[in-house]
Amino acid sequence: MSADCFQAGMVFFFTSFLSLFIAFFIILLGLYTFVAAPDLLVTEVWHYIMGNISPICQGFVIISLLAMAMSTADAYLNSCSVMFSNDIVSSIMDKKSISYDRQLRLAKATALFIGIITIILSFYCSDLFCLVQLRFDCFIPIVTAPFILAVLGFRGGTRPALVGMATGVLTILAWNKWIEPATAMNGAFIAMVANGLAMMVTHYVTPKKNKEICMLQCILFANH
């Protein structure tokens, strides 16, 4: 929806800044809880916070959580269903042969299917932290690096994107199997970096068209 890459980059910058600002207050809340009750178990932190604030604040917290969950859920369901019905299916089939009514029905079916799968997953895994970690492991190693590179002006082809995504998936799987049990550290960021590096290496090493594009970029950069 941005006018150009510069505007998209500015939106990404301000969003990141506001996210850091919110994360700062979350860290302050965690530090305050640790100082007030240093011997508190991890599973009891949320109950301690909710039990030591006023009923009005408890109501605001519950309303905020419900609003945040519902707004995020319907936004993701809408985006996913539109991407599948309009982008993925249209790229496989002839776009003119798919009417808008069929795309709308396909989007509704996709939203219903993904919503049911999400509900089953939420009942299967009752730990919110595990669900958040699963989201990080599925989203950050695959999507974040291509998105950041696109915002910064990197223009690669299909092959670099697929190689980068595959590298991110393999990196997070290997990290969760061998490294995370020993270090207790999440490897989503490392997998994201591996994804970006694999994309750039594949883009600049691939012969023919990609090399011609690289030479043209070098010429334009030298002229500027």
RATA-V180814 format. One record per residue. N is the residue number from 1. RES is the residue in three letters. SS is DSSP state (a for helix, b for strand, c for the rest). OMEGA is omega in degrees with one decimal (NA if undefined). D_FIRST is the distance of its C-alpha to the first C-alpha in Angstrom with 1 decimal. Layout:
((N	RES	SS	OMEGA	D_FIRST) (N	RES	SS	OMEGA	D_FIRST))
This chain:
((1	MET	c	179.7	0.0) (2	SER	c	-179.0	3.8) (3	ALA	c	-179.8	6.6) (4	ASP	c	-178.9	8.7) (5	CYS	a	179.8	10.4) (6	PHE	a	179.3	12.2) (7	GLN	a	176.7	9.6) (8	ALA	a	176.8	8.3) (9	GLY	a	178.0	12.0) (10	MET	a	176.3	12.8) (11	VAL	a	178.8	10.7) (12	PHE	a	180.0	12.5) (13	PHE	a	-178.9	15.7) (14	PHE	a	176.2	15.8) (15	THR	a	177.7	15.1) (16	SER	a	180.0	17.9) (17	PHE	a	178.6	20.1) (18	LEU	a	176.8	19.9) (19	SER	a	175.8	20.6) (20	LEU	a	178.7	23.6) (21	PHE	a	177.6	24.7) (22	ILE	a	179.2	24.8) (23	ALA	a	178.3	26.5) (24	PHE	a	179.3	29.1) (25	PHE	a	175.1	30.2) (26	ILE	a	177.6	30.4) (27	ILE	a	176.9	32.6) (28	LEU	a	177.6	34.7) (29	LEU	a	177.3	35.2) (30	GLY	a	177.9	36.4) (31	LEU	a	178.5	38.7) (32	TYR	a	178.3	40.2) (33	THR	a	179.1	40.9) (34	PHE	a	178.9	42.5) (35	VAL	a	-178.2	44.7) (36	ALA	a	-178.9	45.7) (37	ALA	c	-175.1	46.5) (38	PRO	c	-178.3	46.8) (39	ASP	c	-176.3	48.6) (40	LEU	c	177.1	46.0) (41	LEU	c	-177.9	44.9) (42	VAL	a	-178.0	41.3) (43	THR	a	-177.6	41.4) (44	GLU	a	-176.7	42.7) (45	VAL	a	-177.8	40.2) (46	TRP	a	178.2	38.0) (47	HIS	a	178.4	41.1) (48	TYR	a	-180.0	42.5) (49	ILE	a	-178.7	39.5) (50	MET	a	-179.5	39.3) (51	GLY	a	-176.6	43.1) (52	ASN	c	173.5	43.3) (53	ILE	c	-176.0	40.8) (54	SER	c	178.1	41.6) (55	PRO	a	178.0	41.0) (56	ILE	a	177.8	38.4) (57	CYS	a	176.2	36.4) (58	GLN	a	177.0	36.8) (59	GLY	a	178.0	35.4) (60	PHE	a	179.3	32.3) (61	VAL	a	-179.6	31.8) (62	ILE	a	178.9	32.2) (63	ILE	a	179.9	29.8) (64	SER	a	179.6	27.2) (65	LEU	a	178.8	27.6) (66	LEU	a	179.7	27.4) (67	ALA	a	-179.8	24.3) (68	MET	a	-178.7	22.6) (69	ALA	a	-177.5	23.8) (70	MET	a	179.8	22.8) (71	SER	a	178.1	19.3) (72	THR	a	-177.2	18.7) (73	ALA	a	-177.2	20.5) (74	ASP	a	177.0	18.9) (75	ALA	a	-179.9	15.3) (76	TYR	a	177.9	16.5) (77	LEU	a	179.3	18.5) (78	ASN	a	-179.5	15.8) (79	SER	a	-177.6	13.4) (80	CYS	a	-179.0	16.6) (81	SER	a	178.4	18.0) (82	VAL	a	178.4	15.0) (83	MET	a	-178.5	14.7) (84	PHE	a	-175.5	18.5) (85	SER	a	-174.6	19.0) (86	ASN	a	-174.3	16.4) (87	ASP	a	-174.1	15.7) (88	ILE	a	-178.3	19.1) (89	VAL	a	179.9	21.4) (90	SER	a	177.6	20.0) (91	SER	a	178.0	20.4) (92	ILE	a	-177.7	24.0) (93	MET	c	176.2	25.0) (94	ASP	c	-175.3	24.7) (95	LYS	a	-178.4	21.6) (96	LYS	a	-178.7	23.7) (97	SER	a	-179.7	26.3) (98	ILE	c	179.6	24.0) (99	SER	c	179.4	23.8) (100	TYR	a	177.7	21.2) (101	ASP	a	177.7	24.0) (102	ARG	a	176.8	24.6) (103	GLN	a	179.5	21.0) (104	LEU	a	177.8	21.1) (105	ARG	a	177.7	24.4) (106	LEU	a	177.6	23.4) (107	ALA	a	177.8	20.4) (108	LYS	a	179.0	23.0) (109	ALA	a	178.1	25.5) (110	THR	a	178.5	23.2) (111	ALA	a	178.7	22.3) (112	LEU	a	-178.9	26.0) (113	PHE	a	-178.6	27.2) (114	ILE	a	177.0	24.9) (115	GLY	a	178.2	25.8) (116	ILE	a	178.4	29.5) (117	ILE	a	179.8	29.3) (118	THR	a	178.4	27.7) (119	ILE	a	177.8	30.5) (120	ILE	a	179.0	33.1) (121	LEU	a	179.7	31.8) (122	SER	a	176.0	31.8) (123	PHE	a	-179.6	35.4) (124	TYR	a	-179.2	36.5) (125	CYS	c	-176.9	35.3) (126	SER	c	-179.3	36.2) (127	ASP	c	-178.1	35.5) (128	LEU	a	-179.7	32.1) (129	PHE	a	177.7	32.3) (130	CYS	a	177.5	32.8) (131	LEU	a	177.8	29.8) (132	VAL	a	178.5	27.6) (133	GLN	a	176.3	29.2) (134	LEU	a	176.9	28.6) (135	ARG	a	177.8	24.9) (136	PHE	a	-177.6	24.9) (137	ASP	a	-179.5	27.0) (138	CYS	a	-172.5	24.8) (139	PHE	a	-172.5	21.3) (140	ILE	a	-178.4	21.8) (141	PRO	a	-173.8	24.1) (142	ILE	a	-168.5	21.9) (143	VAL	a	-168.3	18.1) (144	THR	a	-177.5	18.0) (145	ALA	a	176.1	19.5) (146	PRO	a	179.5	17.3) (147	PHE	a	-179.8	14.1) (148	ILE	a	179.5	15.7) (149	LEU	a	177.8	17.1) (150	ALA	a	177.9	13.9) (151	VAL	a	-179.6	12.4) (152	LEU	c	175.1	15.7) (153	GLY	c	179.2	15.7) (154	PHE	c	-178.7	18.0) (155	ARG	c	177.3	18.0) (156	GLY	c	-179.7	20.4) (157	GLY	c	-179.6	21.5) (158	THR	a	-177.5	22.1) (159	ARG	a	177.5	25.4) (160	PRO	a	179.8	24.3) (161	ALA	a	-179.9	21.6) (162	LEU	a	177.8	24.3) (163	VAL	a	178.8	26.9) (164	GLY	a	178.9	24.9) (165	MET	a	178.0	24.1) (166	ALA	a	177.3	27.8) (167	THR	a	177.8	29.0) (168	GLY	a	179.3	27.0) (169	VAL	a	179.7	28.5) (170	LEU	a	-179.7	32.0) (171	THR	a	-178.8	31.8) (172	ILE	a	177.1	30.9) (173	LEU	a	178.5	33.6) (174	ALA	a	179.1	36.2) (175	TRP	a	-178.6	35.4) (176	ASN	a	-177.4	35.8) (177	LYS	a	-172.2	39.0) (178	TRP	a	-171.6	40.9) (179	ILE	a	-177.0	39.4) (180	GLU	a	177.1	38.1) (181	PRO	a	-178.9	41.4) (182	ALA	a	-175.7	43.2) (183	THR	a	-176.9	40.8) (184	ALA	c	178.7	39.0) (185	MET	c	177.6	35.7) (186	ASN	c	-175.4	32.4) (187	GLY	c	-178.5	31.3) (188	ALA	a	-179.6	27.5) (189	PHE	a	178.7	26.8) (190	ILE	a	178.1	29.4) (191	ALA	a	176.9	28.0) (192	MET	a	178.0	24.5) (193	VAL	a	177.7	26.2) (194	ALA	a	176.5	28.2) (195	ASN	a	-179.6	25.1) (196	GLY	a	179.1	23.6) (197	LEU	a	178.9	27.0) (198	ALA	a	177.3	27.7) (199	MET	a	-177.9	24.5) (200	MET	a	179.1	25.4) (201	VAL	a	179.2	29.0) (202	THR	a	-178.6	28.5) (203	HIS	a	-174.8	26.1) (204	TYR	a	178.7	28.7) (205	VAL	a	-178.8	31.8) (206	THR	c	-176.2	30.9) (207	PRO	c	174.0	32.9) (208	LYS	c	-168.7	32.3) (209	LYS	a	-177.6	28.8) (210	ASN	a	178.3	27.3) (211	LYS	a	176.9	30.1) (212	GLU	a	177.6	29.6) (213	ILE	a	178.6	26.0) (214	CYS	a	178.9	27.3) (215	MET	a	178.3	30.0) (216	LEU	a	177.8	27.6) (217	GLN	a	178.2	25.4) (218	CYS	a	179.5	28.8) (219	ILE	a	178.5	29.9) (220	LEU	a	178.8	26.8) (221	PHE	a	179.8	27.1) (222	ALA	a	178.3	30.8) (223	ASN	a	178.8	30.2) (224	HIS	c	NA	27.9))
